[in-house]
Amino acid sequence: MTLQHKIQSLMETLDPSHLEVINESHQHNVPVDSESHFKVIAVSDQFEGLNRIQRHRKVNQLLAEPLQQGVHALSLHLWTSTEWMSRNGMVADSPNCRGGGSHTH
């Protein structure tokens, strides 16, 4: 099972109404087929009543094991259904890589 699939599976335990686990490693200076940079977009009513830090802590705790397997960056976008609807389902694009190694993509 890929790291991306592990993250997806664990995030499913939050019973999300919307979930995207995006491997953005290809946008960085890492070897081809790396699984080091992820963007997670999750909409779950389990985030109701939790502030941003509490939501991040909840997800980081949930993903503790896969995060120890070489994840360098994890971008979390965590909302309740109401918040997601008010955003019209829009999430900002991730910024471009600002440097690093010189691996060929």
N, C-alpha and C positions, 0 to 999 in steps of 0.2 A: 504494500500500500504506500502510495506517495505521501509525502509530508502534507501536500495540499489536501489530499483526501482525508488524512487524519484530522486536520484542522476543521474541514467541512463536517465530518462526522461528529466531532465534539461540539461544534457550534449548533448542530441540529438538536442537541439536548436542551437548548434554550427555547425550543418550539417557535422558531422565527416565522413570521409571515413573509419575510423577504430575507434572503441570505445570498451573498456573493463572497467567495473566497478567491481572490485573484492573485496569481503568481506574477509579480512584477519584476522578477529577477532579471529578465531579458533587457530591462531598461537600465541596468547597472553594469558596471565593469566586473562581471563574474563569469566563470566558465559556462559554456552552453549547457542547458538542462539543469541549471542550479535551482535550488529551492531555498533561497535566502531572504527574499524580500516579498512580503505579502500585504495585501490590502483586504481588510474584512469589512463588509457592509452588512450589518445585521439589524433587523427590525424585530423587536420582541417586546411583548407586554411585561416580561420579567424585568425590564429596565424601568418600569413605572416606579416613581418615588425615589429612584437612585440618581444622584448627581453624576456628572461626567467621570469623576475620579472613581466613584464606587462602581460604575459600569466597567471601566477599564480594569479595575482590580478583579472584578468578577470574571471577566474574560481571560485575563492573564493567569488567574488561578486555574481556570478550566483548561487552558492550553499549556500549563506548566511543562508537561512531558514533551510535547512536540517543540516547544520553544527552546528546549535544551538540545535539540538535534540540529543546530546550525542556523537557526533563523537569526538573521542580522537585523532586520527591520520589520516591524509589524505596525501597519497603519490601521487604526480602529475607528470606524464610523458606526456608532451605536445609538439607535433611536427607538422610541416607542412608536406604535402605529400612528398616533396623533401627530407626533413630531415629523414622522416620515411624510405623512400626507401634507403637512404645512410646507414641507420642502419640495413638494411635487416630485418626490423620488429623485432629487438631484444631489449628486455628490461631486465635489471638486476633483479635477484630475490631479494625479500625483505629480509632484515637481520632477523635472528632469534630473538625472544623476549629475552630481557636481564633481565627478572625478573618481579617482581610485586607481585600480590596476589597469593593465592594458590587454585584457583578454579579448580574443576575437569572438564575435557573436555569430 
